[in-house]
């Protein structure tokens, strides 16, 4: 949503259709009872949702998305009121060309991951060591990447 290349309501529809089409084949491949549907703490379900989300993102950013589009955004209504939507015109930063979308998305995801790990582990013995900006300090870079790998392993985001 930060790079504004597709209406969120369209993204959600496409994401739903990919999940619907791919879920049963995925579950059948793993076997009965292996996937706990709806449980993001289940690594198998999380992998499926990640696959479906990244498939949707890839399709959206690689199909020459428009610079300007309309998006249906929910209107703030009372709890007992039916949901209402208003059409809103969204314009992507014109400096962010379609050719740049994939790299920009990867950069934003990477930044969000590092920011979250810094929020959780910063100021603790488990923090990710910083690498001085503008230097080619290979020892500092290796220490930072090693700790990043360790945090991924410890938090179940990777397997050794």
SEPA-620707 format. One record per residue (C-alpha): residue in three letters; z, x, y. Coordinates in nm, 4 decimals, m for minus. Each point is the difference from the previous one (the first is absolute). Layout:
BEGIN
+------+----------+----------+----------+
: code :       pz :       px :       py :
+------+----------+----------+----------+
:  Ala :        Z :        X :        Y :
...
+------+----------+----------+----------+
This chain:
BEGIN
+------+----------+----------+----------+
: code :       pz :       px :       py :
+------+----------+----------+----------+
:  Unk :   0.0000 :   0.0000 :   0.0000 :
:  Unk :   0.0596 :   0.2950 :   0.2345 :
:  Unk :  m0.3654 :   0.1012 :  m0.0007 :
:  Unk :  m0.1315 :  m0.3532 :   0.0669 :
:  Unk :  m0.3027 :  m0.0064 :  m0.2258 :
:  Unk :   0.0458 :  m0.3409 :  m0.1659 :
:  Unk :   0.1791 :  m0.3218 :   0.0866 :
:  Unk :   0.3350 :  m0.0141 :  m0.1779 :
:  Unk :  m0.0717 :  m0.3508 :  m0.1292 :
:  Unk :  m0.3269 :   0.1289 :  m0.1537 :
:  Unk :   0.1790 :   0.3037 :  m0.1449 :
:  Unk :   0.2629 :  m0.2237 :  m0.1625 :
:  Unk :  m0.2717 :  m0.2224 :  m0.1534 :
:  Unk :  m0.1879 :   0.3017 :  m0.1361 :
:  Unk :   0.3242 :   0.1576 :  m0.1293 :
:  Unk :   0.0866 :  m0.3256 :  m0.1783 :
:  Unk :  m0.3437 :  m0.0207 :  m0.1645 :
:  Unk :   0.0190 :   0.3598 :  m0.1238 :
:  Unk :   0.3512 :  m0.0547 :  m0.1391 :
:  Unk :  m0.1153 :  m0.3205 :  m0.1674 :
:  Unk :  m0.3056 :   0.1636 :  m0.1563 :
:  Unk :   0.1698 :   0.3203 :  m0.1139 :
:  Unk :   0.3533 :  m0.0997 :  m0.1038 :
:  Unk :  m0.0639 :  m0.1402 :  m0.3468 :
:  Unk :  m0.2271 :   0.2861 :  m0.1132 :
:  Unk :   0.2657 :   0.2463 :   0.1243 :
:  Unk :   0.2825 :  m0.1787 :  m0.1835 :
:  Unk :  m0.2095 :  m0.0317 :  m0.3172 :
:  Unk :  m0.0714 :   0.3720 :   0.0061 :
:  Unk :   0.3714 :   0.0891 :   0.0222 :
:  Unk :   0.1207 :  m0.2608 :  m0.2479 :
:  Unk :   0.2174 :  m0.3104 :   0.0101 :
:  Unk :   0.3324 :   0.0214 :   0.1827 :
:  Unk :  m0.0691 :   0.3411 :   0.1532 :
:  Unk :  m0.0672 :  m0.1197 :   0.3580 :
:  Unk :   0.2645 :  m0.1925 :   0.1930 :
:  Unk :  m0.2162 :  m0.2064 :   0.2354 :
:  Unk :   0.1331 :  m0.0133 :   0.3554 :
:  Unk :   0.2478 :   0.2857 :  m0.0539 :
:  Unk :  m0.1013 :   0.2855 :   0.2284 :
:  Unk :   0.2741 :   0.2102 :  m0.1590 :
:  Unk :  m0.1949 :  m0.0147 :  m0.3292 :
:  Unk :  m0.2265 :   0.3084 :   0.0097 :
:  Unk :  m0.2742 :  m0.1801 :  m0.1942 :
:  Unk :  m0.0057 :  m0.2942 :   0.2409 :
:  Unk :   0.0266 :   0.2310 :   0.3005 :
:  Unk :  m0.2985 :   0.1991 :  m0.1314 :
:  Unk :  m0.1992 :  m0.3210 :  m0.0382 :
:  Unk :   0.0832 :  m0.1233 :   0.3510 :
:  Unk :  m0.0816 :   0.3433 :   0.1441 :
:  Unk :  m0.3331 :  m0.0008 :  m0.1847 :
:  Unk :  m0.0845 :  m0.3491 :   0.1273 :
:  Unk :   0.1051 :   0.0859 :   0.3558 :
:  Unk :  m0.1953 :   0.3249 :   0.0128 :
:  Unk :  m0.3046 :  m0.1651 :  m0.1590 :
:  Unk :   0.0112 :  m0.2619 :   0.2760 :
:  Unk :   0.0476 :   0.2616 :   0.2718 :
:  Unk :  m0.2842 :   0.2115 :  m0.1358 :
:  Unk :  m0.2370 :  m0.2955 :  m0.0084 :
:  Unk :   0.0918 :  m0.1044 :   0.3532 :
:  Unk :  m0.0306 :   0.3400 :   0.1668 :
:  Unk :  m0.3174 :   0.1002 :  m0.1835 :
:  Unk :  m0.2094 :  m0.3081 :   0.0725 :
:  Unk :  m0.0778 :   0.0817 :   0.3625 :
:  Unk :   0.2689 :  m0.2212 :   0.1577 :
:  Unk :  m0.0559 :  m0.1437 :   0.3479 :
:  Unk :   0.1651 :   0.1468 :   0.3063 :
:  Unk :   0.0975 :  m0.3479 :   0.1234 :
:  Unk :   0.1020 :  m0.2965 :  m0.2172 :
:  Unk :   0.2096 :  m0.3167 :  m0.0003 :
:  Unk :   0.3258 :  m0.0214 :  m0.1890 :
:  Unk :   0.2131 :  m0.3038 :  m0.0762 :
:  Unk :   0.3571 :   0.0761 :   0.1072 :
:  Unk :   0.2963 :  m0.2232 :  m0.0669 :
:  Unk :   0.1587 :  m0.1773 :   0.2917 :
:  Unk :   0.3780 :  m0.0051 :   0.0321 :
:  Unk :   0.1086 :  m0.3549 :  m0.0948 :
:  Unk :   0.3282 :  m0.1566 :  m0.1022 :
:  Unk :   0.1224 :   0.0213 :  m0.3585 :
:  Unk :  m0.0795 :  m0.3645 :  m0.0754 :
:  Unk :  m0.3441 :   0.0163 :   0.1640 :
:  Unk :  m0.3282 :   0.0579 :  m0.1809 :
:  Unk :  m0.1378 :   0.3511 :   0.0421 :
:  Unk :  m0.2639 :   0.0322 :   0.2730 :
:  Unk :  m0.2486 :   0.2774 :   0.0604 :
:  Unk :  m0.1822 :   0.1129 :   0.3109 :
:  Unk :  m0.3232 :   0.1927 :   0.0088 :
:  Unk :   0.0474 :   0.3394 :   0.1650 :
:  Unk :  m0.2688 :   0.2474 :   0.0974 :
:  Unk :   0.0716 :   0.3483 :  m0.1367 :
:  Unk :  m0.1773 :   0.3094 :   0.1285 :
:  Unk :   0.0331 :   0.3343 :  m0.1714 :
:  Unk :   0.0270 :   0.3152 :   0.2098 :
:  Unk :  m0.3681 :   0.0825 :   0.0660 :
:  Unk :   0.0749 :   0.3710 :  m0.0522 :
:  Unk :   0.0923 :  m0.0791 :  m0.3625 :
:  Unk :  m0.3434 :  m0.0232 :  m0.1603 :
:  Unk :  m0.0666 :  m0.1458 :  m0.3445 :
:  Unk :  m0.0571 :   0.3517 :  m0.1330 :
:  Unk :   0.3548 :   0.0935 :   0.1053 :
:  Unk :   0.1804 :  m0.2996 :  m0.1567 :
:  Unk :   0.0705 :   0.1500 :  m0.3420 :
:  Unk :   0.1426 :   0.3248 :   0.1404 :
:  Unk :   0.2010 :  m0.1892 :   0.2629 :
:  Unk :   0.1449 :  m0.2289 :  m0.2667 :
:  Unk :   0.1017 :   0.2996 :  m0.2133 :
:  Unk :   0.1591 :   0.1668 :   0.3021 :
:  Unk :   0.2000 :  m0.3134 :   0.0882 :
:  Unk :   0.1212 :  m0.0449 :  m0.3588 :
:  Unk :   0.1020 :   0.3659 :  m0.0253 :
:  Unk :   0.1809 :  m0.0146 :   0.3331 :
:  Unk :   0.1862 :  m0.3173 :  m0.1027 :
:  Unk :   0.1103 :   0.1610 :  m0.3278 :
:  Unk :   0.1269 :   0.3152 :   0.1717 :
:  Unk :   0.1725 :  m0.2035 :   0.2729 :
:  Unk :   0.1785 :  m0.2138 :  m0.2603 :
:  Unk :   0.1124 :   0.3048 :  m0.1990 :
:  Unk :   0.1222 :   0.1622 :   0.3228 :
:  Unk :   0.1874 :  m0.3190 :   0.0896 :
:  Unk :   0.1738 :  m0.0071 :  m0.3381 :
:  Unk :   0.0555 :   0.3703 :  m0.0666 :
:  Unk :  m0.0112 :   0.1614 :   0.3460 :
:  Unk :   0.3223 :   0.1812 :   0.0840 :
:  Unk :   0.0987 :   0.0215 :  m0.3671 :
:  Unk :  m0.0353 :   0.2881 :  m0.2467 :
:  Unk :  m0.3039 :  m0.1861 :  m0.1400 :
:  Unk :  m0.1965 :  m0.0096 :   0.3260 :
:  Unk :  m0.3561 :   0.1275 :   0.0048 :
:  Unk :  m0.0034 :   0.3404 :   0.1714 :
:  Unk :  m0.2137 :   0.0053 :   0.3135 :
:  Unk :  m0.2987 :   0.2263 :   0.0403 :
:  Unk :  m0.0261 :   0.1526 :   0.3472 :
:  Unk :  m0.3004 :  m0.1513 :   0.1794 :
:  Unk :  m0.2791 :   0.2449 :   0.0695 :
:  Unk :   0.1102 :   0.2535 :  m0.2599 :
:  Unk :  m0.1403 :   0.0991 :  m0.3351 :
:  Unk :   0.3405 :   0.0447 :  m0.1612 :
:  Unk :  m0.0830 :  m0.0260 :  m0.3703 :
:  Unk :   0.3660 :   0.0197 :  m0.1100 :
:  Unk :   0.1013 :  m0.2891 :   0.2288 :
:  Unk :  m0.3032 :  m0.2014 :  m0.1128 :
:  Unk :   0.0779 :   0.0599 :  m0.3677 :
:  Unk :   0.3675 :  m0.0931 :   0.0521 :
:  Unk :  m0.1011 :  m0.3204 :   0.1776 :
:  Unk :  m0.2539 :  m0.1003 :  m0.2662 :
:  Unk :   0.2422 :   0.0864 :  m0.2824 :
:  Unk :   0.2701 :  m0.2222 :   0.1498 :
:  Unk :  m0.2522 :  m0.2791 :   0.0572 :
:  Unk :  m0.0981 :   0.0238 :  m0.3684 :
:  Unk :   0.3684 :  m0.0015 :  m0.1019 :
:  Unk :   0.0690 :  m0.3128 :   0.2068 :
:  Unk :  m0.3021 :  m0.1730 :  m0.1567 :
:  Unk :   0.1277 :   0.0939 :  m0.3475 :
:  Unk :   0.3604 :  m0.1015 :   0.0714 :
:  Unk :  m0.1045 :  m0.3363 :   0.1438 :
:  Unk :  m0.2375 :  m0.0835 :  m0.2862 :
:  Unk :  m0.3196 :   0.0287 :   0.2053 :
:  Unk :  m0.1336 :   0.2760 :  m0.2251 :
:  Unk :   0.0520 :   0.1382 :  m0.3472 :
:  Unk :   0.0288 :   0.3671 :  m0.0883 :
+------+----------+----------+----------+
